[in-house]
Amino acid sequence: MDLRDARPVITLAHVAQAARLIDDLHKLFDFNEMAIDPDTLTATFAPSARKDYADLHGQVIHHPRNGPDASDFRLRWKAFGR
């Protein structure tokens, strides 16, 4: 078997699904339905959003080096108050 046959296939549908998820997460963040703990970088969702995002609730986010400083999440975390 050629190793190229074993690689995962990323389709346009996968990319579109990821883009929708990113858009959804930004909206949840903007409407204070999601916050990121600045100390642990753990994603936390409001009870109203947990049903739809249960698999992400409590997960540590991937924080790219060129992303926002973790301390930038502190103000939102305080407003989130969970």
JOZI-V694314 format. One record per backbone hydrogen bond with DSSP energy under -0.5 kcal/mol. CO is the residue of the C=O (numbers start at 1). NH is the residue of the N-H. If there is no record, write none. Layout:
CO:NH / CO:NH
This chain:
2:5 / 2:6 / 3:6 / 3:7 / 8:10 / 9:11 / 11:15 / 12:16 / 13:17 / 14:18 / 15:19 / 16:20 / 17:21 / 18:22 / 19:23 / 20:24 / 21:25 / 22:26 / 23:27 / 24:28 / 25:29 / 26:30 / 27:31 / 28:33 / 28:34 / 29:32 / 33:46 / 35:37 / 35:44 / 37:41 / 41:61 / 42:37 / 43:58 / 44:35 / 46:49 / 46:50 / 47:51 / 49:53 / 51:54 / 53:56 / 53:57 / 56:59 / 59:43 / 61:63 / 62:64 / 64:67 / 69:72 / 70:73 / 71:74 / 73:77 / 74:78 / 75:79 / 76:80 / 77:81
